Amino acid sequence: MKTRPGICSAKKRYASEDEALVVASSAAVTLRSYHCDLCRQWHLTSRTKGMKLPAFELARRRSAKAG
């Protein structure tokens, strides 16, 4: 994903994908992490159309569908 400099500077940065996924898993909306080419760190985005979702989100959707 290409991130513009203004967007990158406004977003919170995470040192690792695992750190970003911990935050994403506790969010009320679906978030996924991505590696930024500008700052070389990880950001979160709510854009998920056509993208692979994190395992915790897939499990959350399965349990909501079943119950």
CNS distance restraints for C-alpha pairs under 8 A (distance, minus, plus):
assign (resid   1 and name CA) (resid  34 and name CA) 7.32 0.50 0.50
assign (resid   1 and name CA) (resid  35 and name CA) 7.87 0.50 0.50
assign (resid   1 and name CA) (resid  36 and name CA) 7.40 0.50 0.50
assign (resid   2 and name CA) (resid  36 and name CA) 7.43 0.50 0.50
assign (resid   2 and name CA) (resid  37 and name CA) 7.11 0.50 0.50
assign (resid   3 and name CA) (resid   7 and name CA) 6.41 0.50 0.50
assign (resid   3 and name CA) (resid   8 and name CA) 6.15 0.50 0.50
assign (resid   3 and name CA) (resid  36 and name CA) 6.64 0.50 0.50
assign (resid   3 and name CA) (resid  37 and name CA) 7.31 0.50 0.50
assign (resid   3 and name CA) (resid  38 and name CA) 7.24 0.50 0.50
assign (resid   4 and name CA) (resid   8 and name CA) 6.19 0.50 0.50
assign (resid   5 and name CA) (resid   9 and name CA) 6.16 0.50 0.50
assign (resid   5 and name CA) (resid  38 and name CA) 7.23 0.50 0.50
assign (resid   6 and name CA) (resid  10 and name CA) 6.36 0.50 0.50
assign (resid   7 and name CA) (resid  11 and name CA) 6.29 0.50 0.50
assign (resid   8 and name CA) (resid  36 and name CA) 7.75 0.50 0.50
assign (resid   8 and name CA) (resid  38 and name CA) 7.44 0.50 0.50
assign (resid   8 and name CA) (resid  39 and name CA) 7.50 0.50 0.50
assign (resid  11 and name CA) (resid  43 and name CA) 6.72 0.50 0.50
assign (resid  11 and name CA) (resid  44 and name CA) 7.99 0.50 0.50
assign (resid  12 and name CA) (resid  43 and name CA) 6.36 0.50 0.50
assign (resid  12 and name CA) (resid  44 and name CA) 7.90 0.50 0.50
assign (resid  13 and name CA) (resid  41 and name CA) 6.09 0.50 0.50
assign (resid  13 and name CA) (resid  42 and name CA) 5.64 0.50 0.50
assign (resid  13 and name CA) (resid  43 and name CA) 5.44 0.50 0.50
assign (resid  14 and name CA) (resid  19 and name CA) 6.19 0.50 0.50
assign (resid  14 and name CA) (resid  20 and name CA) 5.66 0.50 0.50
assign (resid  14 and name CA) (resid  41 and name CA) 5.90 0.50 0.50
assign (resid  14 and name CA) (resid  42 and name CA) 4.90 0.50 0.50
assign (resid  14 and name CA) (resid  43 and name CA) 6.33 0.50 0.50
assign (resid  15 and name CA) (resid  19 and name CA) 6.93 0.50 0.50
assign (resid  15 and name CA) (resid  20 and name CA) 7.96 0.50 0.50
assign (resid  15 and name CA) (resid  41 and name CA) 5.54 0.50 0.50
assign (resid  15 and name CA) (resid  42 and name CA) 6.33 0.50 0.50
assign (resid  16 and name CA) (resid  20 and name CA) 6.55 0.50 0.50
assign (resid  16 and name CA) (resid  41 and name CA) 6.93 0.50 0.50
assign (resid  16 and name CA) (resid  42 and name CA) 6.27 0.50 0.50
assign (resid  17 and name CA) (resid  21 and name CA) 6.11 0.50 0.50
assign (resid  17 and name CA) (resid  33 and name CA) 6.66 0.50 0.50
assign (resid  17 and name CA) (resid  34 and name CA) 7.65 0.50 0.50
assign (resid  17 and name CA) (resid  35 and name CA) 7.81 0.50 0.50
assign (resid  17 and name CA) (resid  42 and name CA) 6.09 0.50 0.50
assign (resid  18 and name CA) (resid  22 and name CA) 6.26 0.50 0.50
assign (resid  19 and name CA) (resid  23 and name CA) 6.75 0.50 0.50
assign (resid  20 and name CA) (resid  24 and name CA) 6.21 0.50 0.50
assign (resid  20 and name CA) (resid  33 and name CA) 6.19 0.50 0.50
assign (resid  20 and name CA) (resid  42 and name CA) 6.67 0.50 0.50
assign (resid  20 and name CA) (resid  43 and name CA) 6.88 0.50 0.50
assign (resid  20 and name CA) (resid  44 and name CA) 6.80 0.50 0.50
assign (resid  21 and name CA) (resid  25 and name CA) 5.94 0.50 0.50
assign (resid  21 and name CA) (resid  32 and name CA) 7.16 0.50 0.50
assign (resid  21 and name CA) (resid  33 and name CA) 6.49 0.50 0.50
assign (resid  21 and name CA) (resid  54 and name CA) 7.82 0.50 0.50
assign (resid  22 and name CA) (resid  26 and name CA) 6.80 0.50 0.50
assign (resid  23 and name CA) (resid  27 and name CA) 6.63 0.50 0.50
assign (resid  24 and name CA) (resid  30 and name CA) 7.39 0.50 0.50
assign (resid  24 and name CA) (resid  31 and name CA) 5.40 0.50 0.50
assign (resid  24 and name CA) (resid  32 and name CA) 6.58 0.50 0.50
assign (resid  24 and name CA) (resid  33 and name CA) 7.68 0.50 0.50
assign (resid  24 and name CA) (resid  44 and name CA) 7.25 0.50 0.50
assign (resid  25 and name CA) (resid  31 and name CA) 7.73 0.50 0.50
assign (resid  25 and name CA) (resid  56 and name CA) 6.64 0.50 0.50
assign (resid  25 and name CA) (resid  57 and name CA) 7.36 0.50 0.50
assign (resid  27 and name CA) (resid  31 and name CA) 7.39 0.50 0.50
assign (resid  29 and name CA) (resid  46 and name CA) 7.48 0.50 0.50
assign (resid  30 and name CA) (resid  46 and name CA) 6.02 0.50 0.50
assign (resid  30 and name CA) (resid  48 and name CA) 7.90 0.50 0.50
assign (resid  30 and name CA) (resid  57 and name CA) 7.09 0.50 0.50
assign (resid  31 and name CA) (resid  44 and name CA) 6.17 0.50 0.50
assign (resid  31 and name CA) (resid  45 and name CA) 5.45 0.50 0.50
assign (resid  31 and name CA) (resid  46 and name CA) 4.63 0.50 0.50
assign (resid  31 and name CA) (resid  47 and name CA) 7.38 0.50 0.50
assign (resid  31 and name CA) (resid  48 and name CA) 7.47 0.50 0.50
assign (resid  32 and name CA) (resid  44 and name CA) 5.56 0.50 0.50
assign (resid  32 and name CA) (resid  45 and name CA) 5.58 0.50 0.50
assign (resid  32 and name CA) (resid  46 and name CA) 6.48 0.50 0.50
assign (resid  32 and name CA) (resid  47 and name CA) 7.68 0.50 0.50
assign (resid  32 and name CA) (resid  48 and name CA) 7.09 0.50 0.50
assign (resid  32 and name CA) (resid  53 and name CA) 6.45 0.50 0.50
assign (resid  32 and name CA) (resid  54 and name CA) 6.45 0.50 0.50
assign (resid  33 and name CA) (resid  42 and name CA) 6.46 0.50 0.50
assign (resid  33 and name CA) (resid  43 and name CA) 5.64 0.50 0.50
assign (resid  33 and name CA) (resid  44 and name CA) 4.49 0.50 0.50
assign (resid  33 and name CA) (resid  45 and name CA) 6.33 0.50 0.50
assign (resid  34 and name CA) (resid  42 and name CA) 5.56 0.50 0.50
assign (resid  34 and name CA) (resid  43 and name CA) 5.60 0.50 0.50
assign (resid  34 and name CA) (resid  44 and name CA) 6.34 0.50 0.50
assign (resid  34 and name CA) (resid  45 and name CA) 7.52 0.50 0.50
assign (resid  35 and name CA) (resid  40 and name CA) 6.54 0.50 0.50
assign (resid  35 and name CA) (resid  41 and name CA) 5.83 0.50 0.50
assign (resid  35 and name CA) (resid  42 and name CA) 4.59 0.50 0.50
assign (resid  35 and name CA) (resid  43 and name CA) 6.54 0.50 0.50
assign (resid  36 and name CA) (resid  40 and name CA) 5.19 0.50 0.50
assign (resid  36 and name CA) (resid  41 and name CA) 5.63 0.50 0.50
assign (resid  36 and name CA) (resid  42 and name CA) 5.84 0.50 0.50
assign (resid  36 and name CA) (resid  43 and name CA) 6.80 0.50 0.50
assign (resid  37 and name CA) (resid  41 and name CA) 7.89 0.50 0.50
assign (resid  48 and name CA) (resid  52 and name CA) 7.34 0.50 0.50
assign (resid  48 and name CA) (resid  53 and name CA) 7.03 0.50 0.50
assign (resid  53 and name CA) (resid  57 and name CA) 6.36 0.50 0.50
assign (resid  53 and name CA) (resid  58 and name CA) 6.62 0.50 0.50
assign (resid  54 and name CA) (resid  58 and name CA) 6.58 0.50 0.50
assign (resid  55 and name CA) (resid  59 and name CA) 6.24 0.50 0.50
assign (resid  56 and name CA) (resid  60 and name CA) 6.10 0.50 0.50
assign (resid  57 and name CA) (resid  61 and name CA) 6.18 0.50 0.50
assign (resid  58 and name CA) (resid  62 and name CA) 6.21 0.50 0.50
assign (resid  59 and name CA) (resid  63 and name CA) 6.20 0.50 0.50
assign (resid  60 and name CA) (resid  64 and name CA) 6.23 0.50 0.50
assign (resid  61 and name CA) (resid  65 and name CA) 6.09 0.50 0.50
assign (resid  62 and name CA) (resid  66 and name CA) 6.17 0.50 0.50
assign (resid  63 and name CA) (resid  67 and name CA) 5.98 0.50 0.50
